[in-house]
């Protein structure tokens, strides 16, 4: 994936992932070195920036005629790590919906921390880099320039964070789609199995009741000398035998729709008010549904 390096944007209120990257840079003790890199980025010295797998490759024009070539990378998560992350993401319908819509959930970091991971490196020392310039210090001003440029890329495309950890946006979305399809298929299988088991059990009960009725009818025919059926067509669908309680179960759902979709993507005050309204509404509807089903 290749990006043409944009000019650094004017200071605005950034999203948490951009601010976290900026805080990471600000925590570096050799601030003058990073400041020179920031000026380089602002002056347009970054000629190109390209992602190859989980590495960032860039060309930065320095004092030499030929631009310097550099690369930046952080430790990628293992396949097993990503499997845990994808499973956690798929368990929350809201996360899946936002990611599939191309949006980054505000609390996505919780998914990684719950699996013992961190989306961001803890310190700048955890970020690996090398540059073809003669400066023996790391980061040199060329690497520092790309550090600041990455903040702008995070602002434009937060999925770049995932790529630095070893998964592209397309790979993550495809994995979520597969999880959703598997869950739907499993739900269909479960429903079909339950329906089939219920049908077989009901058929067995019906057959048992029918056999008893036929035996009784045969006895009646023998006593009356009649071989004609005595049932009425209007009573064909009546079932006078008692139903097995195990075949008829009416219970409230163990999990509500509100719990499935998770937290609302709203400010805390608005989300609390709307959530309380929907909970009250859900309880009233659920109670009425139970009364109707039991009547």
SVG drawing of the C-alpha trace seen along z (x, -y; Angstrom):
<svg xmlns="http://www.w3.org/2000/svg" viewBox="-74 -25 102 83">
<polyline fill="none" stroke="black" stroke-width="0.4" points="0.0,0.0 1.5,-3.3 0.6,-6.8 1.7,-10.1 2.8,-12.0 0.3,-14.8 1.3,-18.0 0.9,-18.0 -2.5,-19.3 -3.2,-22.2 -3.6,-21.4 -7.1,-20.1 -8.7,-18.0 -7.4,-14.6 -8.9,-11.2 -7.4,-9.1 -5.1,-7.0 -3.5,-10.1 -3.1,-11.7 -1.6,-8.5 1.0,-8.5 1.8,-12.2 2.2,-11.5 4.6,-8.7 6.7,-11.1 6.6,-13.8 7.8,-11.3 11.1,-10.9 13.8,-12.7 15.9,-14.0 13.3,-16.5 15.6,-18.7 16.2,-15.7 12.5,-15.1 11.9,-18.8 14.3,-18.9 12.3,-15.9 9.0,-17.8 10.4,-20.7 11.6,-18.4 8.0,-17.0 6.5,-20.4 8.9,-21.6 7.9,-18.7 11.1,-16.7 9.2,-13.4 8.9,-12.3 7.1,-9.0 5.8,-6.6 4.9,-3.0 3.6,-0.1 5.1,3.3 3.5,5.9 4.0,4.5 6.9,2.2 6.9,-1.5 9.3,-2.4 10.0,-6.0 12.2,-8.3 13.3,-11.6 15.2,-14.3 18.2,-15.4 21.3,-17.5 22.6,-14.9 21.5,-14.9 19.8,-11.5 17.0,-11.0 17.7,-8.9 15.8,-5.6 14.5,-4.4 12.2,-1.9 10.2,-1.8 8.4,1.1 7.1,2.4 6.7,6.0 3.9,7.8 1.4,9.9 1.4,13.6 -1.4,15.4 -2.6,16.8 -2.7,13.3 -4.7,12.0 -7.1,15.0 -7.9,14.0 -8.4,10.4 -10.7,11.3 -12.7,13.6 -13.1,10.8 -14.1,8.3 -16.7,10.7 -18.4,11.2 -19.4,7.5 -21.9,6.8 -21.2,3.0 -17.5,3.5 -18.1,5.7 -20.7,3.2 -18.4,0.2 -15.3,1.9 -17.3,3.3 -18.6,-0.2 -14.9,-1.4 -15.1,-3.1 -12.6,-2.7 -14.4,-2.0 -13.3,-4.5 -12.5,-1.8 -10.8,0.6 -7.7,0.7 -9.8,2.6 -10.0,5.5 -6.2,5.8 -5.6,5.3 -8.2,7.9 -6.0,10.3 -2.8,9.2 -1.7,7.0 -1.2,3.4 -2.0,1.8 0.5,-1.0 4.1,-0.5 4.8,-1.5 7.8,-3.7 9.6,-5.0 12.4,-2.5 9.8,0.2 9.7,-1.3 12.4,0.2 13.9,-2.0 16.9,-2.4 18.0,-5.1 20.6,-5.2 21.9,-8.6 25.4,-8.9 23.9,-10.0 24.8,-7.3 22.1,-8.4 18.6,-6.9 16.2,-8.4 17.9,-10.7 15.9,-13.8 14.7,-11.8 13.2,-9.0 11.8,-11.6 10.1,-13.4 8.4,-10.1 7.3,-9.6 5.4,-12.8 4.1,-12.1 2.7,-8.8 0.5,-10.8 -1.2,-12.4 -1.7,-9.0 -3.3,-7.6 -5.6,-10.6 -6.7,-9.8 -6.7,-6.0 -6.7,-4.5 -6.5,-1.0 -2.8,-1.7 -2.3,-0.9 -3.5,2.7 -1.2,3.0 1.8,2.1 0.8,5.0 0.6,7.5 -3.0,7.3 -4.4,5.1 -7.8,3.6 -9.0,6.0 -7.8,9.1 -9.5,8.0 -12.8,7.2 -12.7,10.5 -12.1,12.4 -15.0,10.6 -17.3,11.5 -16.3,15.2 -17.0,15.2 -20.4,13.6 -21.2,16.2 -20.1,19.1 -22.2,17.8 -25.3,17.5 -24.7,21.0 -24.4,22.4 -27.5,20.7 -29.4,22.1 -28.1,25.6 -29.2,25.3 -32.7,24.1 -33.1,26.8 -31.9,29.5 -34.3,28.2 -37.2,28.1 -36.5,31.6 -36.1,33.0 -39.4,31.4 -41.1,32.7 -40.0,36.2 -41.0,36.1 -44.4,34.7 -44.9,37.3 -44.0,40.1 -46.5,38.7 -49.1,38.3 -48.5,41.8 -48.9,43.2 -52.1,41.3 -53.4,42.3 -52.6,46.0 -54.6,45.9 -57.5,44.2 -57.5,46.8 -57.5,49.6 -60.4,48.1 -62.2,47.6 -61.7,51.2 -63.2,52.4 -66.2,50.2 -66.6,51.5 -66.5,55.1 -69.2,54.3 -71.4,52.4 -70.6,54.4 -69.7,51.3 -66.5,50.9 -67.2,47.3 -65.0,44.5 -66.8,42.4 -64.6,39.3 -65.8,36.0 -63.8,34.1 -64.2,30.8 -62.3,32.5 -59.4,33.7 -56.9,31.2 -58.0,31.4 -55.5,33.0 -57.3,34.1 -54.3,35.8 -52.2,33.8 -49.0,32.3 -45.6,33.3 -44.4,30.2 -40.9,30.8 -42.3,30.0 -43.8,26.6 -41.4,24.2 -42.1,20.5 -39.3,18.5 -37.9,14.9 -34.8,14.5 -31.5,14.9 -29.9,12.0 -31.6,8.9 -31.0,7.1 -29.5,4.2 -26.9,6.5 -26.0,7.9 -25.3,4.6 -23.3,3.4 -22.5,-0.2 -24.1,-3.0 -21.6,-5.2 -22.9,-8.4 -21.7,-10.7 -22.1,-9.2 -25.1,-11.4 -27.1,-10.8 -26.2,-7.1 -27.3,-6.6 -30.7,-8.4 -31.4,-6.6 -30.3,-3.2 -32.6,-3.7 -35.6,-4.5 -35.0,-1.4 -34.6,0.9 -37.9,-0.3 -39.5,0.2 -38.0,3.6 -39.2,4.8 -42.8,3.6 -42.8,5.3 -41.3,8.5 -43.8,8.7 -46.7,8.2 -45.3,10.9 -45.1,13.4 -48.7,12.6 -49.9,13.1 -47.9,16.4 -49.3,17.8 -52.9,16.8"/>
</svg>
